[in-house]
Amino acid sequence: MKRLFMVASVFVMGALALSAETVMSENSEAAVPEENVKEFNISSAATEMSMLEEKNALMAAPADKEDKDVAYWAQSVLSRIKVLGYAQAGYTATFQENGRNANTFDMKRVVMMLGADIAPHFYAFIMHEFKAGNLLEYYMEYRPSKAINFRLGQSKTEISMTNPLSPRIFESINCAPMGISWLCGSDPLMSNGSGRDMGLMMYGDLFKNHLRYVIEVVNGGQINKNDQNNQKNIIAKLEYKPVKNFRVSVSGQKGYGCAVTESAYNDVVRMQKVTEAGIETLAPVTYHIAKGETYRQDRYAVGCEWMSSIKGNDYFKNRCTVVRCEAIGGRDGECHSFGAYASLTQPVYKGMDVVAQVDYFNRNTDMKYKQTDLLLGVQYWMHSKCRVQAQYNYSILSDEMKAVAGVPGNYGKFMAQVQFSF
């Protein structure tokens, strides 16, 4: 994967160099048109790519001259490249009721991103995660206007308002709430914990940025792999902003998945009428998804977010109260899941925030695999998107969930994390 990342980076830089003369001949004052430099976001200003473009504004392109030396071409390329990276590491202690406690220092993720304006209206993006050695995102976009844009490649899916958000701004050290994470890919049937997929996306802003739409056609499988069942998933999303600091999101997916493994969480047992020897009786029937089986995979989500400032949140000096809540449901074969969460981030002093979250998820509504997480913590922003976090999370599991998960009881976690970003 590291070699793939290097090859992709070289490809982007080569394309930039080949297009440099054409771009600058069209505009000698700027390397790209104004609309390509404006802040980009699909569902909020907290997506990875939006923060990349916000943090690294394009430099002025070099003045055109007849003698195009090495310095000229180097500046031509660098003026249209933006680079961003971050790392998250910390400590986790688990306190298991009726079981064994555990603690460890852990490296969560080390991420580097590269964005490039290749030519007028064309943009490329690459994201590599070094801990797991995965190329997480790679795509090219065509941006003719704010109302309609196209993306081809691999990126986070737009199922829910929460899934596209960057780990750098999540309130919880665990990142995405249980239901969002599970139904966007971490379910063992998919084993795609990154919440990303490969496909074609169309998106845009309408009515003076009050309405945003996203339509996707994706494989519905694991990252960096071809489709395993030749079935495509359709994802649609609408976000409405009546005012700048409040948005409502509705999204859904219709499609099929291909099970990469079997999962006890998805088995459903129902009493049904069965006829044996001419006698009709009620008997338990188990619905099971086998490895390699194609199964129905549907999703829906409804959520909203409010910020106390119309200027938003810069995650450093100009912070504000943020309240976010969302409900998400899904179907995998005959298994139905449902979850909901609500989170609050409240600035209290200079760079200090208090964080609270309630997160509920039922992995299988027939079998009652329920879990509720209660989280409380603090975080201190040392610099822009650089912070120290400390949190305690208590997990309450139903008896059925304890049995299928193989845990003896409820458990608590103390988590601490340091985040650096550049």
C-alpha angles and dihedrals in degrees: 000000000000089000090049090051092051092047092049091049092050090048092053093047091048091051089049092053093048092050097042098091093047093049095048093046088059093048122015094182100053134023094225136019118273096254091061091056097050120103112281124206134156100195106355143347088264100075116116095248096044090055090046092056093040094051098043111044115190117267120232113275117244118265114263114257137168096238102064102190130176093272090054094053093042091054090045091058098039092049089068101040124091121191128192135168142172141181133205123196135156151125132292128192119186121202109198120196110229089359147072122302121223139188136184145163108241142188108220102187145330112205135182125186133192124192125183137184098219097180139337107311093000122106133176129199134189129183124185127186111206102193094063093024093234130147096223103181135016125157147133126230134203110206111185094157144344090262097058131023134160132215127189120188142040123326142129113306119242095233103135131355091265105051097073093053119112120249086232092075104031113123093221123065085219087063115208118040116255098260094046093048095045099045094041093057119299092097104116090239088066100023090198105132095169095073091229136125142177121252151087123302134190119191142157150153121255138184097027093315094305093116128042125185133190129187120183137182109196140168095245096223144085126322120266092016135103122249110281100201107030088238119124128211122224117214124187130181138179126190122188124197112190087175132012096256099046131060137173121205133198121180140162145176134210120188150081137285132205113223112236090190141356122271130199089203091069099048112113124197117196133171110242137169112268126184117215124170089348093305120117115216140159114256135168114261121195121213109204132176111218126210110277093017120136111230139177112271118187131163139183133179138180123188148148139204132201129191123191092224127058088213090065128218126308092185093234127050101353101052128152142185111287124195119182131173134169141170122209133183136180149178127220109180104307093338116103123196133189135183143164137184141183125199136186130196114188123182110222108168132004104302095355124109133181113220128199132172139175114199126183127182134171108194093191118018093194093053096035098234093172130171131175122192122198115195133186127170152128134244133193121206108215095177138346105319091345115116150152117228135192122181143163120211124189118197121205114196131191117238089251091052092049090053097049094041092047096232123137097221149325118321143198132216131204110201132185126181141178119205125195123184134182 
